[in-house]
Amino acid sequence: MALKRKTAETEHDHLETQAKRSKKGFSVGPANLPDGTHRRKVQKIKQDLIRKAKVKKSYSKVKEREPINTKPSIYPSTPPPEEPSASLELHPERQAMLDEPEPAPREQKDMQQQLPRQRKPPRPKAVPFRKEALLAQQRKEENEKRQKEFEELNRQRQVKIDERERFRKAMAKARSGGRDGQRKLGRESKVLLEKVQRMVGS
């Protein structure tokens, strides 16, 4: 089949449709991603690409506006000023030191004796973690104090328990009947007297 000959109208229509067709934006990653980390990552990449393209475009515009400068030569066009060469003359202070007569060795010893050596006081050794060490020491002391109090309370409690047990046994012995079944009042009176003395004393 032969190709149709293009007329001016068909060419004109073809150009219009191309002009009307809107530019489609570019896509990064799949189009149907759900909201989440992957989609945000893709959007971030796209925004970054757009930003870089804009910067590149603006840079090219600026470059077109400004005339292109050739690279500056690394060799200076004018020679640097020559520095004055080092002279063989001595510095005035050094010359004055050399001109002074040397002191006798005895004078040097006297001068050394006159100036007593002053030693710097030794620096205290740096203790690493000083605050932590102090806190640990305080905690240790508090724990020891609590332990002593606990032991003292236990000892007092044990003394009271032993005393009650002794009193109970003594009363049981006094209440048990003698040969004829009567209570032993002498023993019972001693135990009761101790009980009264304890109550009055405390």
C-alpha positions in Angstrom: 0.0 0.0 0.0 1.3 3.3 -0.9 2.0 6.0 1.7 -0.3 9.0 1.8 1.1 12.2 0.6 1.4 14.7 3.4 -0.5 17.9 2.9 0.1 21.2 4.6 -3.0 20.7 6.7 -1.9 17.3 8.0 1.5 18.6 8.9 -0.1 21.6 10.7 -2.4 19.3 12.7 0.5 17.1 13.6 2.5 20.0 15.0 -0.5 21.3 17.0 -1.1 17.9 18.7 2.6 17.8 19.7 2.4 21.3 21.2 -0.9 20.5 23.0 0.4 17.3 24.5 1.5 18.2 28.0 4.9 17.2 29.2 4.6 14.1 31.4 6.7 14.3 34.5 9.3 11.6 35.1 8.7 8.8 37.6 11.0 7.2 40.1 10.1 3.8 41.4 6.8 2.0 41.0 3.7 4.1 40.7 1.5 2.0 43.0 3.5 2.1 46.3 1.5 2.3 49.4 2.2 5.1 51.9 5.1 4.2 54.0 8.9 4.3 54.2 9.5 3.1 50.7 7.2 5.7 49.1 8.8 8.5 51.2 12.2 7.3 50.1 11.2 7.4 46.5 9.7 10.9 46.8 12.8 12.1 48.5 15.0 10.8 45.7 12.7 12.4 43.1 12.8 15.8 44.9 16.6 15.6 45.1 16.8 14.9 41.4 14.6 17.9 40.6 16.6 20.1 42.9 19.9 19.0 41.3 18.4 19.7 37.8 17.3 23.2 38.8 20.7 24.0 40.2 22.4 22.7 37.0 20.0 24.7 34.9 20.6 27.9 36.8 24.4 27.3 36.7 24.3 26.9 33.0 22.4 30.2 32.6 24.9 32.0 34.8 27.7 30.5 32.8 26.2 31.6 29.5 25.7 35.2 30.9 29.3 35.6 32.1 32.2 35.6 29.6 34.3 32.5 29.8 37.6 33.3 31.4 40.6 31.3 30.5 42.2 29.5 33.3 44.6 31.8 35.1 48.2 30.8 34.7 49.9 29.3 37.7 53.0 31.2 36.8 52.9 34.9 37.8 53.4 37.4 35.1 55.6 39.6 37.2 58.5 38.1 39.1 58.3 38.3 42.9 60.4 41.0 44.6 63.7 39.7 45.6 64.1 39.3 49.3 67.2 40.8 50.8 69.9 38.1 51.2 70.9 37.2 54.7 73.8 39.3 55.9 76.7 38.1 57.8 76.3 40.8 60.4 75.4 39.7 64.0 72.3 40.9 65.8 73.2 43.8 68.1 72.1 42.0 71.3 74.1 38.9 70.3 77.1 41.1 69.6 76.8 42.7 73.1 76.6 39.3 74.7 79.8 38.2 72.9 81.6 41.4 73.9 80.9 40.9 77.6 83.8 39.3 79.6 83.0 35.7 80.7 82.5 35.4 84.5 85.0 33.3 86.4 84.0 29.7 87.2 83.9 30.5 90.9 81.4 33.3 90.3 79.2 30.9 88.4 79.2 28.5 91.3 78.4 31.3 93.7 75.5 32.3 91.5 74.2 28.8 91.5 74.4 28.6 95.3 72.6 31.9 95.7 69.6 30.7 93.7 68.2 27.8 95.7 66.4 25.2 93.7 62.8 25.5 94.0 61.0 22.3 93.3 57.4 22.5 92.3 55.1 20.7 94.8 54.1 17.3 93.4 50.8 17.3 91.7 48.2 15.2 93.4 47.6 12.0 91.4 44.6 12.3 89.3 42.1 9.8 90.5 39.9 8.7 87.6 36.2 8.6 88.4 36.6 10.5 91.7 32.9 11.4 92.0 31.9 7.8 91.3 34.4 6.5 93.8 33.1 9.0 96.5 29.5 7.9 95.8 30.5 4.3 96.0 32.3 4.9 99.3 29.2 6.6 100.7 26.9 3.8 99.6 29.3 1.3 101.1 29.3 3.1 104.4 25.5 3.4 104.4 25.1 -0.3 103.6 27.5 -1.2 106.5 25.6 1.1 108.9 22.3 -0.4 107.8 23.7 -3.9 108.2 25.0 -3.1 111.8 21.5 -1.7 112.7 19.8 -4.8 111.3 22.2 -7.1 113.2 21.6 -5.1 116.4 17.8 -5.3 116.0 18.1 -9.0 115.4 20.3 -9.5 118.5 17.8 -7.5 120.7 14.9 -9.4 119.2 16.7 -12.7 119.9 17.5 -11.6 123.5 13.8 -10.8 124.1 12.7 -14.1 122.6 15.2 -16.0 124.8 14.0 -14.1 127.9 10.3 -14.9 127.1 11.1 -18.5 126.6 13.0 -18.7 129.9 10.1 -17.0 131.7 7.6 -19.3 130.1 9.6 -22.4 131.1 10.0 -21.0 134.7 6.3 -20.4 135.0 5.4 -23.8 133.6 7.8 -25.4 136.1 6.3 -23.3 139.0 2.7 -24.1 138.0 3.3 -27.8 137.7 2.2 -29.5 140.9 4.7 -30.7 143.5 4.5 -34.0 145.2 1.0 -33.4 146.5 -0.2 -31.6 143.3 -0.1 -28.1 144.8 1.6 -25.1 142.9 5.1 -24.1 143.9 4.4 -20.5 145.0 8.1 -19.8 145.9 9.2 -20.4 142.4 6.2 -18.6 140.9 6.8 -15.6 143.1 10.4 -15.2 141.9 9.3 -15.3 138.2 6.5 -12.8 138.8 8.9 -10.5 140.8 11.3 -10.4 137.8 8.4 -9.6 135.5 7.3 -6.7 137.7 10.8 -5.4 138.0 11.2 -5.5 134.2 7.9 -3.6 133.8 8.8 -0.9 136.4 12.4 -0.6 135.1 11.4 0.0 131.5 
